[in-house]
Amino acid sequence: MHLHIVSLQPIIALVAGVLILAKPRLLNYIVAAYLIFIGVAGLWPNLIR
């Protein structure tokens, strides 16, 4: 099964939303992890070359 970053974003957003509702103190960490993940995923094809 081959997943693209576009298909992973809604899943990640859903999990992050549930975690933020459950524990609002996690907001900073969840946002930071999401931004790092999206940044690395966007740069990954260029880093392999």
N, C-alpha and C positions, 0 to 999 in steps of 0.2 A: 504494500500500500504506500503510495507516494503522496505526501501532504505538502502543500505549498503554504507559505507564510500567510497568504490571504485566507486560507481555510482555517488556520490556527487562531487568528486574531479574535473571532467571536467566542471561541472556547476559552481562551485566556481571559477575555473581558468578563465573561460570565463567572468564571471561578474567582477572579479578582473582586467582582461586585459582591459575591456571596461572602467572601472573606472580610471585606470592608464592612458589610452589614453586621457580621458576627462580632468583629473586633475592630472598631473604628481607629484604634491606636496603630493598626498595621498599615494605614493609608500611605504614609510616607515610604515605607519599605516596598509595598506592592507597586506603587507608581514608579519608584526607582528601578525595581526589577523589570517591570514591563518595558520601560524606556530602554534599558540596557539590552534586553532581549530583542526588541524591535531594531535597535541600532546594529547589533551584531548580525542579526538575520539579514538586514539590508546590505551590509558590507561583505557578508560571507562569500558571495560569488566573485567579488573582486579580490578577496584575499587568497583564494585558491590558485589563481593564475600565476 
